[in-house]
Amino acid sequence: MSVSGVFVFMFGLHVFRDLNGTASTWSKIYKESHGIRPEGFTFADVPTIKGMGFMYMLMGGGLAAMGIALPASQL
């Protein structure tokens, strides 16, 4: 469980920090697939997707903490 939390956290970090253009690419792909102009507003704009990445970071941190705390409570 803690390993999956680390991977979810790292995925969220990539999206939140827009490393390798992750959030920008997701926004472009969403807009192109729905026929929206690149400058048009949607809820899939880069700041919103970065916020989603931050939520993934929080969930990953929680999973990692539970993966460590639950086995420790069984001792």
C-alpha positions as CSV (number, residue, x, y, z in Angstrom):
1,M,0.0,0.0,0.0
2,S,2.8,2.4,0.8
3,V,4.5,1.7,-2.6
4,S,1.3,2.5,-4.4
5,G,1.1,5.7,-2.4
6,V,4.6,6.7,-3.5
7,F,3.7,6.1,-7.1
8,V,0.4,8.1,-6.8
9,F,2.4,10.9,-5.1
10,M,5.0,11.0,-7.8
11,F,2.4,11.0,-10.5
12,G,0.7,13.9,-8.8
13,L,4.0,15.7,-8.5
14,H,4.6,15.4,-12.3
15,V,1.1,16.8,-13.0
16,F,1.3,19.6,-10.3
17,R,4.7,20.8,-11.3
18,D,3.9,20.3,-15.0
19,L,7.1,18.3,-15.5
20,N,7.6,17.4,-19.2
21,G,4.5,19.4,-20.0
22,T,2.1,16.9,-18.4
23,A,-0.7,19.3,-17.4
24,S,-0.3,21.4,-20.6
25,T,-0.5,18.3,-22.7
26,W,-3.6,17.0,-20.9
27,S,-5.3,20.4,-21.4
28,K,-4.5,20.4,-25.1
29,I,-5.6,16.9,-25.7
30,Y,-8.9,17.6,-23.8
31,K,-9.6,20.7,-25.8
32,E,-8.8,19.1,-29.2
33,S,-10.9,16.1,-28.5
34,H,-13.9,18.3,-27.7
35,G,-13.4,20.7,-30.6
36,I,-12.6,23.7,-28.3
37,R,-10.3,26.4,-29.5
38,P,-6.9,26.4,-27.7
39,E,-7.5,29.8,-26.2
40,G,-11.1,28.8,-25.2
41,F,-11.9,28.3,-21.5
42,T,-12.8,24.9,-20.1
43,F,-12.6,23.4,-16.7
44,A,-9.6,21.4,-18.0
45,D,-7.3,24.4,-18.2
46,V,-3.8,24.0,-16.8
47,P,-4.4,25.5,-13.3
48,T,-7.3,23.1,-12.8
49,I,-5.3,20.1,-13.9
50,K,-2.4,21.2,-11.6
51,G,-4.9,21.3,-8.8
52,M,-5.9,17.7,-9.6
53,G,-2.2,16.8,-9.5
54,F,-2.0,18.4,-6.0
55,M,-5.0,16.2,-4.9
56,Y,-3.2,13.2,-6.2
57,M,-0.1,14.2,-4.2
58,L,-2.3,14.4,-1.0
59,M,-3.9,11.0,-1.8
60,G,-0.6,9.4,-2.4
61,G,0.8,10.8,0.9
62,G,-2.3,9.4,2.7
63,L,-1.8,6.0,1.1
64,A,1.8,5.9,2.0
65,A,1.1,6.9,5.6
66,M,-1.6,4.3,5.9
67,G,0.7,1.7,4.4
68,I,3.2,2.4,7.1
69,A,0.8,3.0,10.0
70,L,-1.5,0.0,9.6
71,P,1.2,-2.7,9.8
72,A,2.8,-0.8,12.7
73,S,-0.5,-0.9,14.6
74,Q,-0.6,-4.7,14.4
75,L,2.6,-5.0,16.4
